[in-house]
Structure formats: structure tokens, C-alpha cells
Amino acid sequence: MRRAFNDRCLPADGRHHTTTQRTRGGILEAVTLSVIETAGARVLTGHTGAVNSVAFSPDGAWLSTASEDKTARVWNAATGELLHTLSGHEDAVFAAPFSPDGGKIATVSADLTPRLWDARTGTCTKELTGHTVAVFGVAFSPNGRVLATTSYDETVRLWDTAAGVSQHVLEGHSDIVYGAAFSPDGKLLATASGDGTTRLWNIGTGACTRVLTGHTGIVSAVAFSPDGALVATASFDGTARLWEVATGNCLRILSGHADTVWSIAFSPAERVVATASEDATARIWDAASGTSIRTLEGHTDSAFVVAYSPDGKLIATASSDTTVRMWESATGKCARTLEGHTGAVSSVAFSPATRQLATASTDETARIWAL
């Protein structure tokens, strides 16, 4: 595999060191962290627990990582330099997305308390209190003014990101709420739950407008189509479903996987859907007919995550087999296998502005790959 970064200034082992500062007990201390250049990737080291998720800033300049070590971190995506360590949570941090304007980061944790951070300084600006059990999912509205958090306490909370106060508590699910997605116009929120249902909520009022029933297992993921007309859901029942937002009707049942469907994503370029499954495959589906167009085979263990590149031409799948595979969406051909992680790959993110892919792993590292 070719080297993805210019390493002419690196020592022979591909390792260089960066020194940053952190505050401990009010005293600044220097911390030396390694940035390792390997064939095809820049490896971000320093976390002392599994890395649960990665997210790029809207301009692609920064990368955030969230970890079991109770911290999130912000990195320079071009150099791998550690910019900030977001410390303060008392338990595992599950996700740390950027706001749409790149100015804020939201973190959710098993310690019950989501936090908002200034992305430029790494300072915690708000602690969001109210959830009573671990907070697992998080999403910013398209305009960044509202934050949705989902919890094991069976609720979803909507927060005013400027004031840091709760706007609505969305109650109705009867089991863990695993994830949430805003509609493209920001008027609706879709939530996925262990109770086997998906709910649609009015952001302005907090009212539940639709309950989407039909799955016979946990709903593991939810996504809106780019035009906002459809919602896609993935489930432990081995199927995915496509729903009409206007009516709540199930339009298509996507059957073919042999086990849990973990992840689902719409192509930004056309009306097709991709899914990733416990059966070690991903599939591409025609949203109009519900037929499976292609089966993406090659992983040797569970495929946890599927994501489209911004132009829709590539699909990335992440697996517990320690690899990420890049597929051509038009042909289903595996274009590249990204190898190097030594643990399951739990998260992937395409940069919205640069030709990079970030990956997170249980091996306590994140990687940035040049595409």
C-alpha cells in the first residue's frame, strides 16, 4: 500500500513526537504524544481506552475523537497534532460531533451529563443536566441551534445550544433510545429505540407526530433521505425499512441480511440506501423498489458501520475484523482495504472538505487515511 502522507521529514520508523500542554490541578504540564505515520494512515495515539467515535469539523480542518477513557480530543486533521483534550466527564464518552458552524463540540457520556465545548479553546461552556441514565446518542440540528441527546433513560432531550437549557423532553419510547437524526430542514427529529419503534417529533413543539411500527427487534439506526421525504431504519430483526415521512407508512421492507442490521445510510447523490450487518456484509438497495442491487462481501466479521463519501461515489464499511473497506458505489467493487487497526473498528467519518477518512477503534487509536 502506498504511503498516504509526505514523510520525508520523519525518522525511519515513521514516528515523530508532538508536545502539548494540559492543566492538572491548575498547573500547566507538558505532555508528549506520538503521531505515527504508517503505510496509508496517520495514527493518533494518546487515548487510554477504546475510541468510540470520530467526527470531522465542517471545514475538515479538525477531527474529534471520543473515548472510553472519559475524554474527547481535538486534533489537527492535516498534521495529527493534538489541539485539545476535553476532560471533565466521569465515565466513557460515546460521541463528540461538531456543530454545523464548527464553533462547538457536543459530548455525550455514561456519566449522564452531556456537555458543550468551545471547539477553538477546548473549554467546557455548558453542562446539560436532566438525563437520569447514560446518554448515548447526540445530533445537532442543521442550523446548530438545537441539540438532541438520546439516553438509556428512554427519553430524548432537546437543548438550546446558545443558552444550554432544555427545551423539550421527548417521552413515549418504552426502552433505550439509541440514536436520533434531524430532517434536512431541521423541523423533525427521528429517534430509534430498543422498543422496536421509530418516532418522529416536531422540534418546535416537542410533540410526537408519528410512531413507525413494524420492526420485530431493536431499531439500531435511523436516517433521513436527502430530500427529507423518507426515513430509513435498521433493526436487530435483520431487516431495514423505508418509511414515508408525510404519512408514516412503511413503503419498503429491505430483506436479505442474515442477521442484525447495525447501520444505514442514504446516498447523497441518488435514491439508494446502504446497510451494514452482523452477517459480515453490506448491501446497496434501490429505494424505489426495495430490491438489493449489490451485496458487498469481503469482511470476515460483523460490519458495524456504513457511510457514503460526500459525493456519493465511495462507501466505507467498518468491521470487527479490524479493517475498513472502501467500495465503489456504482459497481460494488472493493477499491481498497484499510489495514492497520488491531481492534474492531467502531466508527468512520469522511471529511466534508478534504479527501480523508477517519476511523476509530477499540485498539485505543484513531487513524486518518488519505483517499
Buried (B, 14 or more C-beta within 10 A) or exposed (E): EEBBBEBEEBEEEBBBEBEBEBEEEEEEEEEEBBBBBBEBBBBBBBBEBBBBBBBBBBBBBBBBBBBBBBBBBBBBBBBBBBBBBBBBBEBBBBBBBBBBEBBBBBBBBBBBBBBBBBBBEBEBBBEBEBBEEBBBBBBBBBEBBBBBBBBBBBBBBBBBBEEBEBBBEBEBBEBBBBBBBBBBEBBBBBBBBBBBBBBBBBBEEBEBBBEBEBBEBBBBBBBBBBEBBBBBBBBBBBBBBBBBBEEBEBBBEBEBBEBBBBBBBBBEBEBBBBBBBBBBBBBBBBBEEBEBBBEBBBBEEBBBBBBBBBEBBBBBBBBBBBBBBBBBBEEBEBEBBBBBBEBBBBBBBBBEBBBBBBBBBBBBBBBBBBB
